[in-house]
Amino acid sequence: MDGSRWLVSGGQEGIDFANISDFKRLIVHSHGRPTGPSRNADFPFLINNIQKSSFIVELGNPKIIRFNDNGTFSEFRMAVTKWLF
């Protein structure tokens, strides 16, 4: 792995990572509405790629979700800070 990052988009049916070679880590992704992590997609991705956790940002949910390979998840608010330029 060369440390590169990908920005991909999908639709209601999700994102197909099959065409991205050597894709192994999902740092964060979004959901179009609050649903929480998917039992048939989000959690299996972590397990299949030997990844401990990832994050979901959902439209309509002010909290960020951290979901884990053991099937658990938690929500938290992101602190907003002012940038001083």
CNS distance restraints for C-alpha pairs under 8 A (distance, minus, plus):
assign (resid   1 and name CA) (resid  22 and name CA) 7.25 0.50 0.50
assign (resid   8 and name CA) (resid  15 and name CA) 7.76 0.50 0.50
assign (resid   9 and name CA) (resid  15 and name CA) 6.67 0.50 0.50
assign (resid  10 and name CA) (resid  14 and name CA) 5.34 0.50 0.50
assign (resid  10 and name CA) (resid  15 and name CA) 4.64 0.50 0.50
assign (resid  10 and name CA) (resid  16 and name CA) 7.66 0.50 0.50
assign (resid  11 and name CA) (resid  15 and name CA) 6.95 0.50 0.50
assign (resid  12 and name CA) (resid  32 and name CA) 7.74 0.50 0.50
assign (resid  17 and name CA) (resid  23 and name CA) 7.13 0.50 0.50
assign (resid  24 and name CA) (resid  49 and name CA) 5.80 0.50 0.50
assign (resid  25 and name CA) (resid  49 and name CA) 7.07 0.50 0.50
assign (resid  25 and name CA) (resid  51 and name CA) 6.87 0.50 0.50
assign (resid  26 and name CA) (resid  54 and name CA) 6.31 0.50 0.50
assign (resid  27 and name CA) (resid  54 and name CA) 5.33 0.50 0.50
assign (resid  27 and name CA) (resid  55 and name CA) 6.36 0.50 0.50
assign (resid  28 and name CA) (resid  54 and name CA) 5.89 0.50 0.50
assign (resid  28 and name CA) (resid  55 and name CA) 4.58 0.50 0.50
assign (resid  28 and name CA) (resid  56 and name CA) 5.59 0.50 0.50
assign (resid  28 and name CA) (resid  57 and name CA) 7.38 0.50 0.50
assign (resid  29 and name CA) (resid  55 and name CA) 6.55 0.50 0.50
assign (resid  29 and name CA) (resid  56 and name CA) 5.10 0.50 0.50
assign (resid  29 and name CA) (resid  57 and name CA) 6.32 0.50 0.50
assign (resid  30 and name CA) (resid  56 and name CA) 5.29 0.50 0.50
assign (resid  30 and name CA) (resid  57 and name CA) 4.64 0.50 0.50
assign (resid  30 and name CA) (resid  58 and name CA) 5.37 0.50 0.50
assign (resid  30 and name CA) (resid  59 and name CA) 7.52 0.50 0.50
assign (resid  31 and name CA) (resid  35 and name CA) 7.42 0.50 0.50
assign (resid  31 and name CA) (resid  56 and name CA) 7.00 0.50 0.50
assign (resid  31 and name CA) (resid  57 and name CA) 6.43 0.50 0.50
assign (resid  31 and name CA) (resid  58 and name CA) 4.65 0.50 0.50
assign (resid  31 and name CA) (resid  59 and name CA) 6.42 0.50 0.50
assign (resid  32 and name CA) (resid  58 and name CA) 6.05 0.50 0.50
assign (resid  32 and name CA) (resid  59 and name CA) 5.33 0.50 0.50
assign (resid  33 and name CA) (resid  58 and name CA) 5.62 0.50 0.50
assign (resid  33 and name CA) (resid  59 and name CA) 5.04 0.50 0.50
assign (resid  33 and name CA) (resid  60 and name CA) 6.07 0.50 0.50
assign (resid  33 and name CA) (resid  61 and name CA) 7.64 0.50 0.50
assign (resid  34 and name CA) (resid  58 and name CA) 5.43 0.50 0.50
assign (resid  34 and name CA) (resid  59 and name CA) 6.52 0.50 0.50
assign (resid  34 and name CA) (resid  60 and name CA) 6.33 0.50 0.50
assign (resid  34 and name CA) (resid  61 and name CA) 5.97 0.50 0.50
assign (resid  35 and name CA) (resid  58 and name CA) 7.84 0.50 0.50
assign (resid  36 and name CA) (resid  56 and name CA) 7.94 0.50 0.50
assign (resid  36 and name CA) (resid  65 and name CA) 7.42 0.50 0.50
assign (resid  37 and name CA) (resid  42 and name CA) 5.73 0.50 0.50
assign (resid  37 and name CA) (resid  43 and name CA) 7.08 0.50 0.50
assign (resid  37 and name CA) (resid  56 and name CA) 7.52 0.50 0.50
assign (resid  37 and name CA) (resid  67 and name CA) 6.78 0.50 0.50
assign (resid  37 and name CA) (resid  73 and name CA) 7.71 0.50 0.50
assign (resid  38 and name CA) (resid  42 and name CA) 4.97 0.50 0.50
assign (resid  38 and name CA) (resid  43 and name CA) 6.56 0.50 0.50
assign (resid  39 and name CA) (resid  43 and name CA) 5.65 0.50 0.50
assign (resid  39 and name CA) (resid  44 and name CA) 7.18 0.50 0.50
assign (resid  39 and name CA) (resid  71 and name CA) 7.99 0.50 0.50
assign (resid  40 and name CA) (resid  44 and name CA) 6.38 0.50 0.50
assign (resid  41 and name CA) (resid  45 and name CA) 6.05 0.50 0.50
assign (resid  42 and name CA) (resid  46 and name CA) 6.79 0.50 0.50
assign (resid  43 and name CA) (resid  47 and name CA) 6.52 0.50 0.50
assign (resid  43 and name CA) (resid  67 and name CA) 7.56 0.50 0.50
assign (resid  43 and name CA) (resid  68 and name CA) 7.13 0.50 0.50
assign (resid  43 and name CA) (resid  69 and name CA) 5.98 0.50 0.50
assign (resid  43 and name CA) (resid  70 and name CA) 7.98 0.50 0.50
assign (resid  43 and name CA) (resid  71 and name CA) 6.33 0.50 0.50
assign (resid  44 and name CA) (resid  48 and name CA) 5.92 0.50 0.50
assign (resid  44 and name CA) (resid  69 and name CA) 7.82 0.50 0.50
assign (resid  45 and name CA) (resid  49 and name CA) 6.09 0.50 0.50
assign (resid  46 and name CA) (resid  50 and name CA) 5.88 0.50 0.50
assign (resid  46 and name CA) (resid  51 and name CA) 4.75 0.50 0.50
assign (resid  46 and name CA) (resid  52 and name CA) 6.45 0.50 0.50
assign (resid  46 and name CA) (resid  53 and name CA) 6.77 0.50 0.50
assign (resid  46 and name CA) (resid  54 and name CA) 7.79 0.50 0.50
assign (resid  46 and name CA) (resid  68 and name CA) 7.46 0.50 0.50
assign (resid  46 and name CA) (resid  69 and name CA) 5.47 0.50 0.50
assign (resid  47 and name CA) (resid  51 and name CA) 6.32 0.50 0.50
assign (resid  47 and name CA) (resid  52 and name CA) 7.80 0.50 0.50
assign (resid  47 and name CA) (resid  69 and name CA) 5.70 0.50 0.50
assign (resid  51 and name CA) (resid  69 and name CA) 6.84 0.50 0.50
assign (resid  52 and name CA) (resid  68 and name CA) 5.70 0.50 0.50
assign (resid  52 and name CA) (resid  69 and name CA) 5.18 0.50 0.50
assign (resid  53 and name CA) (resid  66 and name CA) 6.75 0.50 0.50
assign (resid  53 and name CA) (resid  67 and name CA) 5.53 0.50 0.50
assign (resid  53 and name CA) (resid  68 and name CA) 4.29 0.50 0.50
assign (resid  53 and name CA) (resid  69 and name CA) 6.01 0.50 0.50
assign (resid  54 and name CA) (resid  66 and name CA) 5.76 0.50 0.50
assign (resid  54 and name CA) (resid  67 and name CA) 5.66 0.50 0.50
assign (resid  54 and name CA) (resid  68 and name CA) 6.75 0.50 0.50
assign (resid  55 and name CA) (resid  64 and name CA) 6.87 0.50 0.50
assign (resid  55 and name CA) (resid  65 and name CA) 5.45 0.50 0.50
assign (resid  55 and name CA) (resid  66 and name CA) 4.52 0.50 0.50
assign (resid  55 and name CA) (resid  67 and name CA) 6.20 0.50 0.50
assign (resid  56 and name CA) (resid  64 and name CA) 6.01 0.50 0.50
assign (resid  56 and name CA) (resid  65 and name CA) 5.05 0.50 0.50
assign (resid  56 and name CA) (resid  66 and name CA) 6.55 0.50 0.50
assign (resid  56 and name CA) (resid  67 and name CA) 7.80 0.50 0.50
assign (resid  57 and name CA) (resid  61 and name CA) 7.63 0.50 0.50
assign (resid  57 and name CA) (resid  63 and name CA) 7.39 0.50 0.50
assign (resid  57 and name CA) (resid  64 and name CA) 5.25 0.50 0.50
assign (resid  57 and name CA) (resid  65 and name CA) 6.59 0.50 0.50
assign (resid  58 and name CA) (resid  62 and name CA) 7.77 0.50 0.50
assign (resid  58 and name CA) (resid  63 and name CA) 7.87 0.50 0.50
assign (resid  58 and name CA) (resid  64 and name CA) 7.33 0.50 0.50
assign (resid  62 and name CA) (resid  77 and name CA) 6.83 0.50 0.50
assign (resid  63 and name CA) (resid  75 and name CA) 5.79 0.50 0.50
assign (resid  63 and name CA) (resid  76 and name CA) 5.16 0.50 0.50
assign (resid  63 and name CA) (resid  77 and name CA) 4.67 0.50 0.50
assign (resid  63 and name CA) (resid  78 and name CA) 7.03 0.50 0.50
assign (resid  64 and name CA) (resid  75 and name CA) 5.48 0.50 0.50
assign (resid  64 and name CA) (resid  76 and name CA) 5.42 0.50 0.50
assign (resid  64 and name CA) (resid  77 and name CA) 6.11 0.50 0.50
assign (resid  64 and name CA) (resid  78 and name CA) 7.00 0.50 0.50
assign (resid  65 and name CA) (resid  73 and name CA) 6.72 0.50 0.50
assign (resid  65 and name CA) (resid  74 and name CA) 5.67 0.50 0.50
assign (resid  65 and name CA) (resid  75 and name CA) 4.43 0.50 0.50
assign (resid  65 and name CA) (resid  76 and name CA) 6.58 0.50 0.50
assign (resid  66 and name CA) (resid  73 and name CA) 5.49 0.50 0.50
assign (resid  66 and name CA) (resid  74 and name CA) 5.46 0.50 0.50
assign (resid  66 and name CA) (resid  75 and name CA) 6.31 0.50 0.50
assign (resid  67 and name CA) (resid  71 and name CA) 7.19 0.50 0.50
assign (resid  67 and name CA) (resid  72 and name CA) 5.94 0.50 0.50
assign (resid  67 and name CA) (resid  73 and name CA) 4.10 0.50 0.50
assign (resid  67 and name CA) (resid  74 and name CA) 6.57 0.50 0.50
assign (resid  68 and name CA) (resid  72 and name CA) 5.45 0.50 0.50
assign (resid  68 and name CA) (resid  73 and name CA) 5.96 0.50 0.50
